[in-house]
Amino acid sequence: MIAKILVPLDGSPLADRALPYAVRLASATGARLILMHGAVPPVIPKAPDFDVRVFAQRLRTGQILVPFTNASEIEIDAVAHDIFDDKVAEGICETIVETGAGLVMMSTHAHTGLGRWIHGGVADQLLCQSPVPVVLIPPTCAQVWPDDCSLRILVPLDGSRFAGEILEPVATLAATLKAELLLVGASGPLEQGYADGIGSIRSGFGAALRETRDYLDEVAARLRATGQSVTVDAEVGRPRAIIESISRRRHVDLIAMATHGRTGVARVALGSVASDLLHGTTVPLLLWRPAELRHAEQPAPLSTSAR
């Protein structure tokens, strides 16, 4: 169960876009919200005019997010962490450890100055280092989570060990929210995969589709045995197109995936499918870097084309 949710803010409206989702999740789980601002150290002449503690008080008293939910019913803390512009991901990770947060929720775009720490480059570094899952609210995200019904979480799987590591954190979250899990697999002309995946698919789409569905059914059976509501969907095509199509068709509220799988996710955290989704999906993305990769790899910046 998630006890604390960390929300990095910088005072910009775009960064604030993460708040309705964080408040909705905190309301449903009973988690405490921790609002974080990366305060500029005294050696830098001028800091942004943003006081995270004042902002937290406004949120507690219902002056913010009134149309979405009653934020006064949840516990809200504020943290100002001295942070340099090039060490933002490290500062967020330090705050995760210091506060005991179990989840980070943040917007992926903000304005100038310290706002750059919300951009994709910092999100990329954070995913490489974060000891907890990260929910990113992309700029194209237009769907607010409803208060009056259960959420539906789409989980792309490809049979690889790395991709499957998303199942533990997302199943815990779904059980807490009483959310439905939708397991999705794609069979098509994919990139060369890992040796531990379900096999490279280059021909025989019919057989590959059956193999994919069999794998999803097996995972779904294990989850249903724990009382989880699970459905599966397997289609032929490229992963991003399939995920986006099913997400729209099934009115998905959240996409949850590991950032390294058989489908060619590159060494950088937000490569390939995850990066493409981040710049096109209309729902939040929960991303999780498998521990083995997080410990083995150093952060690498996104390419210009991926930002």
ABEGO torsion letter per residue (X at the ends): XBABBBBBBAGBAAAAAAAAAAAAAAAAAGBBBBBBBBBBBAABABBBBBBAAAAAAAAAAGABGAAABBAAABBBBBBBBBBBAAAAAAAAAAAAAAAGBABBBBBABBBBEAAAAABAAAAAAAAAABABBBBBBBAABABBBBAABBBBBBBBBAGBAAAAAAAAAAAAAAAAAGBBBBBBBBBBBBBBBBAABAEBBABGAAAAAAAAAAAAAAAAAAAAAAGBBBBBBBBBEBAAAAAAAAAAAAGBABBBBBABBAAGBBABABBEAAAAAAAABABBBBBBBBAAAAAABBBBBBBAAAX
